[in-house]
Amino acid sequence: MVARVTNQSVIDFTKENLIKVPNEDVLHKFIFESQNVRGEIVTLGPSWQTLLKRRTYPQVMVEVLGELSVAALLLSATIKIDGTLALQYRGSTGIQLLVAEVFNTNLFRSMAKWDESLDAQSNEPNLLREGSLAVTITQENLKQSYQGIVDTQQQTVQEALAHYMAQSEQIPTRLWLAANAQNAAGLMIQKIPGVPDQDADAWNRISQLASTVSNNELLELAPQQLLRRLFHEETIRLFAPNQIEFSCKCSESRTTNMLRSLGEEEVREILDEKASVDITCDFCGKNYIYSEAGVDRIFSESSLN
């Protein structure tokens, strides 16, 4: 098996120096030569660990949030949007909220909220039951957003997204996701729309081969090694990787605007009760603290505008 990158050099998968445990933040796109099937692999290492250091999550939340983060990156790269793609799950059981956002195609952030009893329910077989999954796409230069929503009765993020893709998209797509406290990773394959079948069995064959992947392989094998393990009898064109970064959009100006939107009366009631207005970003954990002087400044400036 060989893979050609964009500069047309050939990668030899038999070289041992390509076999390593991934500790990088990259997304690789690839296509199957002479077939109407494409794919993506994403691996998160340092950026995922950075995200987890900002918040304290139960182990079960680490896994499900990592899977959602990886899925958002895979879908965003496929859609090629100039803006933001957000996956949001809302539930009424142990997991109350999951959000993963990707913007500028390679920057992501994610967060979760859960019921305090979730630790005791960590063996619950159907964590995403009685909820809904929303996929929201916001183009940078357009005022309107696209949103698709499906109810979920699934056990995993992977199954919930498969349910969404089956109902909302016309392109056959398969995903495999995994996450732990060190890494998060995912594999996606998809039929290329508008390209006629040259091999009628290609999609079924490639899907079956991809389905043999294990969580350990997703998390521990480098992308080149994983492709060799799964598709050693296929010919794949592997494109140069895109670097992924954790990034949060929170800022002093956004927080100030949020307080203004609450209204001066409500903000001053909080100030009277707690002596300061404290706001913590759900994504990165950064604290914004406003004293009485800070609140005075916000609303004095607001009255001048």
N, C-alpha and C positions, 0 to 999 in steps of 0.2 A: 504494500500500500504506500502511496506517496501523496503528498499534499503540496500544492503550489501556492505560494503567497503572492501578493500583488506585484512584487518586482520580478516574478517568474522564476525565482530560485526554487530549488527542490529540497524539501525536508526529508531526510532519511530517518524513518522511525526506528531503525535498528540501532542507532547511536545511543549509547547509555547516557550520555550527558544531557539528553532530552528527558530522561526519566527522573523526576524529582517531585517531592511533595510540594504543591503550590502554596506559596505564601505571598501572593500578589493580588492586585485588584484589576482584573482585566476581563474584557468580553471579546471572544473570538467569533467571527462569522465564518461559515463554510458552506459550500454547495457540493452536491454529488454530481460529478461530471457525467454529462449525457443523460441526466435524470431531471425530473421536475420537482426536486426536493432540495430544500435548503435547511440550514440549522444554525444554532448559536450555542456557545458554552460561556457561562460566566462563573468566575471564581472571585470570592471576596475573602481577604485575609486581614491586613492591617486596618482597612477602612471599617470592616465589620467589628473588629475589636475596639476601635475608637468609638463607634456608636454604643457598644455595650458598656464602655467605661463611663458614659455620660448618665446612664440610668441603671437601676437595679431591677432586673427581671427574674421571675421564677424560670426554672429550666424549661418548662413546657412552653413558656412565652418566647424564650430565646429561639427555640426551634421553629415555631410557627411564624414569628416575625421575620426570621431569616429567610424562610421560604417565600414569604410574601415580598420581601425586598428583592430577592433574586428574580422572582416572577415579573415584577414591575420593570426591572432592567431588561429582561428578555423581550417583553412585549414592546417596550419603548423603542428598542433598537429595530424591531421589525416594522413598526408603524412609521418610523422616521419623522417624528413630529418636531416642529420648531416651537417648543413650548413645554408644557408639563403633562405627564401622565401620572395619574394617581389611582391606586387600588385601595379601596376602603371596605372593610368588613365591619358590620354592626351586628352584635348578637345580644341575646337576652339570657345567656347562661354564664358560664365561667369567664369566657372571653367577651368583653363588652365592646371593644374597639380595636381595630388594627388599621394602620395607615402606612402606606409606602408611596413616596413621591419620587419621580425622576424628572429632572429638568436639564435642559441643554444636552440631552442624550447621555451624559456620562456622570452627572452629579445626582446623588440620591440621599434621602433621609427617611427615617421610619420611626414609628412609635406604637405603643400599645397601652391599653387600659384593661384591667381585669378585676373580677370579683375577688375579695380577700380570701374566699374559701377555695380558690382555684388550686392551691398547693395540695389540699386534701383530695381534690378531684383530678389529680394529674393523670390518673389511669383511665379517666373517662374516655370511652371509645369514639365518641362523636362530638368533638369540641366545637365544631362549627354548625351545630344544628340550630334551628330556630333563629336564623339570622339572614342577612342579605349582603351580597357582594356588589359593589359599584365600581365601574371602570369609568373614570372621567378624563377626558382629553381636552386640554385648553391650549389653543394655538396662540402664540405670542402676539400676533397682529390682528386677532379676531376677538370681538367682544363676547361672542357666544361660545359655549362649551358643548362638547358631546358627552353624554352620559348613558351608559347601559347598566341596568340593575337586574339581578336575578336573586331569587330566594335560594338559600342554601340548606341542604339537609346532609351535608357531607362531613366526612371525618377529617379530611386534610385540605390544605390550601390547594394542592395539586388537583384533587377531585372537584373542589369548588370552581376552580378556573376551567377545568374541562367541561363542567356543566355550563358555565358562562359561554365558553367558545362554541359549544354545541348549539346554544340557543341564539346567540347574538352575532356570530360570524359565519361566513360561508366558506372559509378556508380551513381544510383539515389541519389540525394542529395538535401536537402532543408535547407535554412537559413532564420533566422529572426534577424534583427539588429536594434539597437536603440542607440542614444547618445544625451547627453545634456552637459551643462557646468560642471556638477558634476560627472556624470557617463557615461560609455559606456558599452554596454552589448550585448550579442548575444547567440542565440541557433541554433544548427545545428543537423540534423538527417541524417543518411545515411544508405543505405543498406550495409550489410557486404558482400564483394565479396567472392565468392566461397562457401558460406554456403547455403544449400538448404532451400527452404521455408517449414516451418512446419505449418504455418498458412497463407494460400493464401491471406487473407485479411489484414494481419498485417501492411504492408507498407501503404496501403490506410487509414486504421483506425488511425494509429499513425500520419500520415501526417495531416489528418483532425483535430485531437485533437491538434497538435502543432500549426496549423493555427489559432486557437482561441486566441493565445497569443497577448497581446497588448503591445505597447511600454512602457506604464507605468509599466506593470508587469515585463517586462524585466529589467527595470531600478530600480525598487523599491523592488522587492521580492528577498529574499535569494534563492540560487539555490535549496535547499531542498524544500522550500515552493513552488517554481515555478513548480518543478516536481510533487508535490502533486496536485497542482491546475490543471495541464494539463493532467496527466496520473494516476489519483487516482485508476483506475481499472486495471492498468497494474502492473507487478512486475519488478522492476528495480534494477540492481546491480550498485551501485554508488561507484566509485573509489576515493581514497584519492586525494585531490586537488593538482595541481601544482601551485606554486607561480609565478606570472608574475611581471616583472619590466620594467620600462622605462629606456633605455640605449642608448647613442649615441656613434657612432664609430669615431667621429671626433677627431683629435689630432694634435699636433704641427707637427709631422712627415708627416702626410697625407697632411696637408696644405702646408708644405715645398715642398713636391713632386709635388703637383699641380702647384705651382709657377714655379718649374723647367720645368715642361712639357709645360708651356706657352712660355718659352724662355726668356732669359735675356733682349733682346731688348724690348719686349712688356712690361715686368714688369717694366723696367726703364722708359718707357714712362708714365706708370701709376704713378710712383713715382714722375716724373717731374711735372705732372699735379696736383697731390693732396698732395704732400709732404710726404705721407705715403701710403702703400698698405694695405687696410683694407678688411678683409674677414670675413663674418658672416656665420656661419653654418645655413643652412636652416632648419635643424631638431631641434637643441637645442638653437639656438640663440647666441652661444658663439662667441665672437669677437677675431680675430687674427689680430694684428696690427704690420706691419713691417716698421721700419724706414729705412733710407738709409744704416745705419750700418748693419741692419738685412738683407737687400737685398744683400749687399756686402758679408756677411758671407755665405749666401745660394749659391751664384754662385762661390765664391772662393772655397768652399767645393766641389761643383759640378765639377770644373775643375781639382781637385786633384784625382777624382775617375776614 
